[in-house]
Each structure stands twice: as C-alpha cells, then as structure tokens.
C-alpha cells in the first residue's frame, strides 16, 4: 500500500518545486534595481495573462476560474487590503478572500471540466460574479455582526496566534486542502495538483500580506503553478493515452530519438482480443486493456511501457540487453496470465447492499463470471545488424508474430 502511495506522489513535484524555488528567490528581490522590482510587482499580472490565454486555448475552465480569483486577490491586496492600519480580522475584503477562495477551489476541483466559454463555463463565471456581489452585500450590511464568528480564536497556540489568517478561515483552508489533495492523489491530473499548489501559495501569500516581497512572490507562484498545470495537462493530452493513462505512441516516437547505443525493445499483444471483445463487450475489453497497462507499468528492469495502438503495447529497456530484459518480460507475462478479472452481468445489482446474497463466484455470467487473458511478446535488441530504432522495432514486431504463430502466451526473440 505504501509503495502504491509513493507512486502517486510525483504528481506534486512541479508545484512543490515552484514553492521551494520561490522561498529561495525571495531574499534576492531587494537586491534588484528599482525598475526590476517594479517588474516583480507586475509579475502576477503577466503570469495570469499567460495562464488565462492558455486556459482559453486549451478549453480549461477550472484553472481559468482559479486564476481569476488569485489575480483579483492580488489587485485587492494592493488597493483595498494591505493598508497601514491593516487588521486582518476586521478587514472585510481579506476575510472574504480567505474564506471563499479555498471553498471555491474545492468546488472547481470537484467539478468536471466544461471549458471556459461553453454554456456551463459561462454559468460558472456568473456564479463567481453573483457570489462576489452577495458577499459584498452581506459584509457591508452585517460584517461586524459576523466578526465574533469569523474572527474568533478557538485555540490559543502561539503558532496559530502569529498567523494573519483567522482561525475559522484556517480551518476551512485545512479542510479544503485535504479534499483537494485527496482528489489530486486519486485522479493524478496536473490540473488537480495545480489547484492544490495554488491553494498552498495563496495561504502563504495571505500570512505574509504585510510583507510586500513575500505576498508578491507567493501570489506569482500560485499563478505560475496554475499556468504550468495547464501546460502539463495539454502535454498529457498529446502524449498520454486517454484509456490507459500510459504514454502514447507519439511519446514512444519521441523517446526513440533519445536512446543510447544499446537497448531492448519488446512488443506485446493481447491474445485473441477481438474474440474477447465480441464475447464480453467493449466495456470489458477496455477494462482488460487498463489491467494490462497497469501490469506493464510495473515491469522491472527499468522498462518503460507505451501503448502502441489497439491491443498492442511496447516496452523500452534503455541500456539493457535482451538476456537482461527477458526475465522481467517473462514475469510480466505470467502475472497477466494468472490475473483473474471478475465480470459483472448487465442485470447484476451494482451496490453491495442490493447484491448481497445474490452474488456468487459465477453470478450472472455462468462460465464467464471470471475471465483471464494472456499476452504474446516479441523482443529484439539493438546491434550491428539493427542500426536504427525503426529496425529494432520491426525486428521486435517480427518476433511478436513468431510468438503468436507458435501458440501465443509466450515470449519470442
């Protein structure tokens, strides 16, 4: 379980790297010339403009909304919030932002992507505008009646008392952080991890809002994290397979250009996949492809798996000979062959409560209640006779057909 968890952590690497880099760059801002310091003050606007453009271009409404919230917070912090008489608990604009931005971040993370200027995207923009006017009216009429609740200190801890964000907003932020983090870990998408990184940067900017360089730097970091998440998500669209989540054929073609002097290529094909699809349906066939992809991505020996197309996959072993790769390929083949996938009949109850007592080991599909698949593998390595990656791929493909002609469920070279 821990190993499975650690495999999901890399989704947070880019936001974390940006936040850490921001921390180390902040002390150098005072050393800049006055003109460059003025440019630093404008950085959140420049980065936000780029992020909004990319969000519109790639039809990513969720980061578009989050960027709008952050840039509005930055503008307000310069004009309405951070004054000489600034008192966080008694400033209605500050209270509104620290309460609403985390909650809206959760909403935008939960929502499905619907674009920017689609009907749903326009409704979300209207929602933000109506929300802003509603909060403005509420705080203008009843702010001091709400202060005892939104500015109350529940815990007398020195660390919490030294923070500028009031404790109710901190609790809402912590809950929002936990929800977004859980969604990002489960979905493994750059947009979700970007939402989490931007939320972290926002709270760091809020707690140092009276220190100009700090809140400027962290607001810029938040907008940069969201902008980078749009770029990373668009990269995934081009270079990752939607169904399996593994690198696509385009990514494979790019990787072939960077291989060293010796390497091994394995071509893998699901045996009798068309017959399996005809028997159980395309939905079950998709589940099979996902299962095979998961097993392939865990292959040992440093192999990197790609979806080549249809039911065919490729594994590249960089700086690895065939004899070194074969044991790992055999282990992969056996793992897939031994896997038993439970099948659900069309009329079978989906909930555990409804299906309790009605499900057996073969409920609903008779002999097909459990299904298994096998794979055939062809493998080849670079060498004197194979001078290019295309030739090695072709040789591996020939070896694959040799394995299939010999009866399938085997590895051939």
C-alpha positions as CSV (number, residue, x, y, z in Angstrom):
1,X,0.0,0.0,0.0
2,X,2.8,2.4,0.8
3,X,4.5,1.6,-2.5
4,X,1.2,2.4,-4.3
5,X,1.0,5.7,-2.4
6,X,4.6,6.7,-3.2
7,X,3.9,6.1,-6.9
8,X,1.3,8.8,-6.8
9,X,3.5,11.4,-5.1
10,X,5.3,12.6,-8.3
11,X,2.1,14.5,-9.4
12,X,3.1,17.1,-6.8
13,X,6.7,17.6,-7.8
14,X,6.2,20.6,-10.1
15,X,4.0,22.6,-7.6
16,X,6.4,21.7,-4.7
17,X,9.5,22.7,-6.8
18,X,7.9,26.1,-7.6
19,X,7.1,26.8,-4.0
20,X,10.6,25.8,-2.8
21,X,12.2,27.9,-5.5
22,X,10.0,30.9,-4.5
23,X,11.2,30.6,-0.9
24,X,14.9,30.8,-2.0
25,X,14.3,33.6,-4.5
26,X,12.5,36.0,-2.1
27,X,15.7,37.2,-0.3
28,X,17.2,38.3,-3.6
29,X,14.3,40.6,-4.6
30,X,15.6,43.6,-2.5
31,X,18.9,43.3,-4.4
32,X,17.2,44.1,-7.7
33,X,17.2,47.6,-9.2
34,X,14.1,49.7,-8.6
35,X,13.0,49.2,-12.2
36,X,13.2,45.4,-11.9
37,X,11.5,45.5,-8.5
38,X,8.6,47.3,-10.3
39,X,8.5,44.5,-12.8
40,X,8.3,41.9,-10.0
41,X,5.3,43.7,-8.7
42,X,3.6,43.3,-12.1
43,X,4.7,39.6,-12.4
44,X,1.3,38.2,-11.1
45,X,-0.5,40.0,-13.9
46,X,1.9,38.8,-16.6
47,X,1.8,35.2,-15.5
48,X,-2.0,35.3,-15.0
49,X,-2.5,36.8,-18.5
50,X,-0.4,33.9,-19.9
51,X,-2.4,31.3,-17.9
52,X,-5.7,32.8,-18.9
53,X,-4.7,32.7,-22.6
54,X,-3.6,29.0,-22.3
55,X,-6.8,28.1,-20.4
56,X,-8.9,29.6,-23.1
57,X,-6.8,28.0,-25.9
58,X,-7.0,24.5,-24.3
59,X,-10.5,24.9,-23.0
60,X,-9.6,24.6,-19.4
61,X,-12.3,26.4,-17.4
62,X,-11.3,25.3,-13.9
63,X,-7.8,26.8,-13.8
64,X,-9.2,29.9,-15.6
65,X,-11.6,30.5,-12.7
66,X,-8.8,29.9,-10.1
67,X,-6.5,32.3,-11.9
68,X,-9.2,35.0,-11.9
69,X,-9.7,34.6,-8.1
70,X,-5.9,34.9,-7.5
71,X,-5.4,37.9,-9.6
72,X,-8.4,39.6,-8.1
73,X,-7.0,38.9,-4.6
74,X,-3.6,40.4,-5.7
75,X,-5.2,43.5,-7.1
76,X,-7.3,43.9,-3.9
77,X,-4.3,43.3,-1.7
78,X,-2.6,46.3,-3.3
79,X,-5.6,48.6,-3.3
80,X,-8.0,47.6,-0.6
81,X,-6.4,45.3,1.9
82,X,-2.8,45.9,2.9
83,X,-3.1,49.4,4.3
84,X,-1.1,50.9,7.2
85,X,-4.0,50.3,9.5
86,X,-4.4,46.7,8.3
87,X,-6.1,44.4,10.8
88,X,-6.8,41.0,9.3
89,X,-9.8,40.0,11.4
90,X,-11.5,43.4,10.9
91,X,-10.9,43.8,7.1
92,X,-13.9,42.6,5.2
93,X,-12.1,42.1,1.9
94,X,-9.3,40.0,3.5
95,X,-11.9,37.9,5.3
96,X,-13.9,37.4,2.2
97,X,-10.9,36.1,0.2
98,X,-9.5,33.8,2.9
99,X,-12.9,32.2,3.3
100,X,-14.1,32.0,-0.3
101,X,-11.1,31.2,-2.3
102,X,-10.4,27.8,-0.6
103,X,-14.1,26.8,-0.8
104,X,-14.3,27.8,-4.5
105,X,-11.0,25.9,-5.1
106,X,-12.7,22.8,-3.8
107,X,-15.8,23.3,-5.9
108,X,-13.7,23.9,-9.1
109,X,-11.6,20.8,-8.3
110,X,-14.7,18.6,-7.8
111,X,-16.4,19.9,-11.0
112,X,-15.8,18.3,-14.3
113,X,-14.0,20.2,-17.0
114,X,-16.6,22.1,-19.2
115,X,-14.4,24.7,-20.9
116,X,-14.3,28.5,-20.5
117,X,-17.0,30.0,-22.8
118,X,-19.3,27.0,-23.1
119,X,-22.8,27.2,-21.5
120,X,-21.5,25.6,-18.3
121,X,-18.4,27.8,-18.3
122,X,-20.4,31.0,-18.6
123,X,-22.7,29.8,-15.8
124,X,-19.6,29.4,-13.6
125,X,-18.4,32.9,-14.4
126,X,-21.9,34.2,-13.5
127,X,-21.7,32.2,-10.3
128,X,-18.4,33.9,-9.3
129,X,-19.9,37.4,-10.1
130,X,-23.1,36.7,-8.1
131,X,-21.1,35.3,-5.3
132,X,-18.9,38.4,-5.2
133,X,-21.9,40.7,-5.1
134,X,-23.6,38.6,-2.5
135,X,-20.6,38.6,-0.1
136,X,-20.2,42.4,-0.7
137,X,-23.8,43.0,0.3
138,X,-23.6,40.6,3.3
139,X,-20.4,42.1,4.6
140,X,-21.5,45.7,4.0
141,X,-24.6,45.2,6.0
142,X,-23.7,42.6,8.7
143,X,-19.9,42.4,8.8
144,X,-19.5,43.4,12.4
145,X,-22.3,41.1,13.4
146,X,-20.3,38.2,11.8
147,X,-16.9,39.2,13.3
148,X,-17.3,37.2,16.5
149,X,-17.7,34.1,14.4
150,X,-15.3,34.6,11.5
151,X,-12.5,36.2,13.6
152,X,-12.8,34.0,16.7
153,X,-9.7,32.3,18.1
154,X,-10.6,28.7,19.1
155,X,-7.1,27.5,20.0
156,X,-4.5,29.5,22.0
157,X,-1.5,28.2,20.2
158,X,1.5,30.5,19.7
159,X,1.9,29.3,16.1
160,X,-1.7,29.9,15.2
161,X,-1.8,33.3,17.0
162,X,1.2,34.5,15.0
163,X,-0.6,33.9,11.7
164,X,-2.6,36.6,10.0
165,X,-5.3,34.4,8.7
166,X,-8.1,34.0,11.3
167,X,-8.6,30.5,12.7
168,X,-12.0,29.9,11.1
169,X,-10.5,30.6,7.7
170,X,-7.5,28.4,8.6
171,X,-9.9,25.5,9.5
172,X,-11.8,26.0,6.2
173,X,-8.5,26.1,4.4
174,X,-7.2,23.0,6.0
175,X,-10.4,21.1,5.1
176,X,-10.2,22.4,1.6
177,X,-6.5,21.4,1.3
178,X,-7.3,17.8,2.5
179,X,-10.2,17.4,-0.1
180,X,-8.2,18.8,-3.0
181,X,-5.1,16.7,-2.0
182,X,-7.2,13.5,-1.9
183,X,-8.7,14.3,-5.3
184,X,-5.3,15.0,-6.8
185,X,-3.9,11.8,-5.4
186,X,-6.8,9.8,-6.8
187,X,-7.1,11.4,-10.2
188,X,-3.4,12.0,-10.8
189,X,-4.1,15.0,-13.1
190,X,-1.9,18.2,-13.4
191,X,-4.9,20.5,-13.0
192,X,-5.8,19.0,-9.6
193,X,-2.2,19.1,-8.3
194,X,-2.0,22.7,-9.7
195,X,-5.2,23.6,-7.7
196,X,-3.5,22.2,-4.5
197,X,-0.3,24.1,-5.2
198,X,-2.1,27.4,-5.9
199,X,-4.1,27.0,-2.7
200,X,-0.9,26.5,-0.7
201,X,0.7,29.5,-2.3
202,X,-2.5,31.6,-1.6
203,X,-2.3,30.9,2.1
204,X,1.4,31.7,2.2
205,X,0.7,35.0,0.5
206,X,-2.1,35.7,2.9
207,X,0.0,35.1,6.0
208,X,2.7,37.4,4.7
209,X,0.4,40.0,3.1
210,X,2.0,42.8,5.1
211,X,5.5,41.9,3.7
212,X,5.4,43.1,0.1
213,X,8.0,40.8,-1.4
214,X,6.6,37.7,0.3
215,X,3.0,38.1,-0.9
216,X,4.0,39.2,-4.4
217,X,6.3,36.2,-4.7
218,X,3.8,33.7,-3.5
219,X,0.9,35.1,-5.5
220,X,3.1,34.9,-8.6
221,X,4.0,31.3,-7.6
222,X,0.3,30.4,-7.3
223,X,-0.5,31.8,-10.8
224,X,2.6,30.1,-12.2
225,X,1.6,26.7,-10.7
226,X,-1.8,27.0,-12.4
227,X,-0.3,28.1,-15.7
228,X,2.1,25.2,-15.6
229,X,-0.7,22.8,-14.8
230,X,-2.5,23.8,-18.0
231,X,0.7,23.2,-20.0
232,X,1.3,19.9,-18.3
233,X,-2.3,18.8,-18.9
234,X,-2.1,19.8,-22.6
235,X,1.1,17.7,-22.8
236,X,-0.7,14.8,-21.3
237,X,-3.4,15.2,-23.9
238,X,-0.9,14.9,-26.7
239,X,1.5,12.3,-25.2
240,X,-0.7,10.1,-23.0
241,X,-3.3,7.5,-23.9
242,X,-6.7,8.5,-22.5
243,X,-7.9,5.0,-21.8
244,X,-4.9,3.5,-20.0
245,X,-3.1,6.6,-18.8
246,X,0.2,5.4,-20.1
247,X,2.5,7.2,-22.6
248,X,1.1,7.0,-26.1
249,X,2.6,6.2,-29.5
250,X,3.6,9.8,-30.0
251,X,5.5,9.7,-26.7
252,X,7.1,6.5,-27.9
253,X,8.3,8.0,-31.1
254,X,9.8,10.9,-29.2
255,X,11.6,8.5,-26.8
256,X,13.1,6.5,-29.7
257,X,15.2,9.5,-30.6
258,X,16.9,9.6,-27.2
259,X,18.0,6.0,-26.9
260,X,21.7,5.2,-26.3
261,X,23.9,2.8,-28.2
262,X,22.3,-0.4,-26.9
263,X,18.7,-1.0,-25.8
264,X,16.0,-3.6,-26.0
265,X,12.5,-3.2,-27.4
266,X,9.6,-5.5,-26.6
267,X,6.3,-5.6,-28.5
268,X,3.3,-7.0,-26.6
269,X,-0.1,-8.1,-27.9
270,X,-3.2,-9.2,-26.0
271,X,-4.1,-12.7,-27.4
272,X,-7.4,-13.2,-29.1
273,X,-8.5,-9.7,-28.0
274,X,-11.1,-9.3,-30.8
275,X,-12.7,-12.5,-29.8
276,X,-12.7,-11.4,-26.2
277,X,-14.4,-8.1,-27.2
278,X,-17.1,-10.0,-29.2
279,X,-17.8,-12.3,-26.2
280,X,-17.8,-9.8,-23.3
281,X,-18.3,-6.4,-25.0
282,X,-16.1,-3.4,-25.5
283,X,-16.5,-2.1,-21.9
284,X,-15.0,-5.3,-20.5
285,X,-12.4,-5.1,-23.3
286,X,-11.4,-1.6,-22.1
287,X,-11.0,-3.0,-18.6
288,X,-8.7,-5.6,-19.9
289,X,-6.5,-3.0,-21.6
290,X,-6.4,-1.0,-18.4
291,X,-5.4,-4.1,-16.4
292,X,-2.6,-5.0,-18.9
293,X,-1.4,-1.4,-18.9
294,X,-1.2,-1.4,-15.0
295,X,0.8,-4.6,-15.0
296,X,3.1,-3.3,-17.8
297,X,3.9,0.0,-15.9
298,X,5.1,-2.1,-13.0
299,X,7.6,-4.1,-15.2
300,X,11.0,-4.5,-13.7
301,X,14.4,-3.9,-15.2
302,X,13.9,-0.2,-15.9
303,X,11.5,-0.9,-18.7
304,X,9.2,2.0,-19.8
305,X,5.8,0.9,-21.2
306,X,3.8,2.6,-24.0
307,X,0.5,1.9,-25.7
308,X,1.4,1.4,-29.4
309,X,-2.2,1.1,-30.6
310,X,-5.3,-1.0,-30.1
311,X,-4.3,-4.1,-28.0
312,X,-0.6,-3.7,-28.8
313,X,1.9,-2.2,-26.4
314,X,5.7,-1.5,-26.4
315,X,8.3,-1.6,-23.6
316,X,11.7,0.1,-24.0
317,X,14.6,-1.1,-21.9
318,X,17.3,1.5,-22.1
319,X,20.9,0.3,-21.7
320,X,19.7,-3.2,-21.4
321,X,20.4,-6.4,-23.4
322,X,17.8,-9.0,-24.3
323,X,19.1,-11.5,-21.9
324,X,18.7,-9.0,-19.1
325,X,15.2,-8.0,-20.1
326,X,13.8,-11.5,-20.7
327,X,13.3,-12.5,-17.0
328,X,11.3,-9.3,-16.4
329,X,9.2,-9.9,-19.5
330,X,8.5,-13.4,-18.5
331,X,7.5,-12.3,-15.1
332,X,5.1,-9.8,-16.7
333,X,3.6,-12.4,-19.0
334,X,3.0,-14.8,-16.1
335,X,1.5,-12.0,-13.9
336,X,-1.0,-11.1,-16.6
337,X,-1.9,-14.8,-17.4
338,X,-2.5,-15.5,-13.7
339,X,-4.8,-12.5,-13.1
340,X,-8.5,-13.3,-12.8
341,X,-10.9,-10.5,-13.6
342,X,-14.4,-10.7,-12.2
343,X,-17.1,-9.9,-14.7
344,X,-20.4,-8.1,-13.9
345,X,-23.5,-9.2,-15.7
346,X,-25.7,-6.4,-17.2
347,X,-28.6,-7.1,-14.8
348,X,-26.4,-7.7,-11.8
349,X,-27.0,-5.2,-8.8
350,X,-24.3,-2.7,-8.6
351,X,-24.5,-1.8,-5.0
352,X,-23.2,-4.2,-2.3
353,X,-26.4,-3.9,-0.3
354,X,-28.6,-4.8,-3.3
355,X,-26.4,-7.6,-4.4
356,X,-25.8,-9.2,-1.1
357,X,-26.7,-12.8,-1.2
358,X,-27.4,-12.6,-5.0
359,X,-23.8,-12.7,-6.0
360,X,-21.8,-15.9,-6.3
361,X,-18.5,-16.7,-7.7
362,X,-20.2,-17.1,-11.1
363,X,-23.3,-14.9,-10.6
364,X,-24.9,-13.6,-13.7
365,X,-22.5,-14.9,-16.4
366,X,-22.0,-18.6,-15.7
367,X,-18.7,-19.8,-17.1
368,X,-17.8,-16.2,-17.9
369,X,-18.1,-14.8,-14.4
370,X,-14.3,-14.7,-14.3
371,X,-12.1,-14.0,-17.3
372,X,-8.4,-14.0,-17.9
373,X,-6.2,-13.0,-20.8
374,X,-2.8,-13.9,-22.0
375,X,-0.2,-11.9,-23.9
376,X,2.4,-12.7,-26.5
377,X,5.7,-10.8,-26.5
378,X,8.3,-10.3,-29.2
379,X,11.7,-8.8,-28.2
380,X,14.8,-7.5,-30.0
381,X,17.9,-5.5,-29.2
382,X,20.0,-3.0,-31.0
383,X,23.2,-4.3,-32.5
384,X,25.3,-4.4,-35.6
385,X,22.5,-5.7,-37.8
386,X,20.0,-3.3,-36.4
387,X,21.3,0.2,-36.7
388,X,18.2,2.3,-36.1
389,X,15.3,2.3,-33.6
390,X,12.9,1.6,-36.5
391,X,14.8,-1.5,-37.4
392,X,14.8,-2.8,-33.8
393,X,11.0,-2.1,-33.6
394,X,10.5,-4.0,-36.8
395,X,12.5,-6.9,-35.5
396,X,10.6,-7.0,-32.2
397,X,7.3,-7.0,-34.2
398,X,8.5,-10.0,-36.3
399,X,9.4,-11.8,-33.0
400,X,5.9,-11.0,-31.7
401,X,4.3,-12.7,-34.7
402,X,6.6,-15.6,-34.2
403,X,5.4,-16.0,-30.6
404,X,1.7,-15.8,-31.8
405,X,2.3,-18.4,-34.6
406,X,3.8,-20.7,-32.0
407,X,0.7,-20.8,-29.9
408,X,0.6,-17.4,-28.1
409,X,1.2,-16.8,-24.4
410,X,4.9,-16.8,-24.8
411,X,8.0,-14.6,-25.4
412,X,10.0,-14.9,-28.5
413,X,13.1,-13.2,-29.8
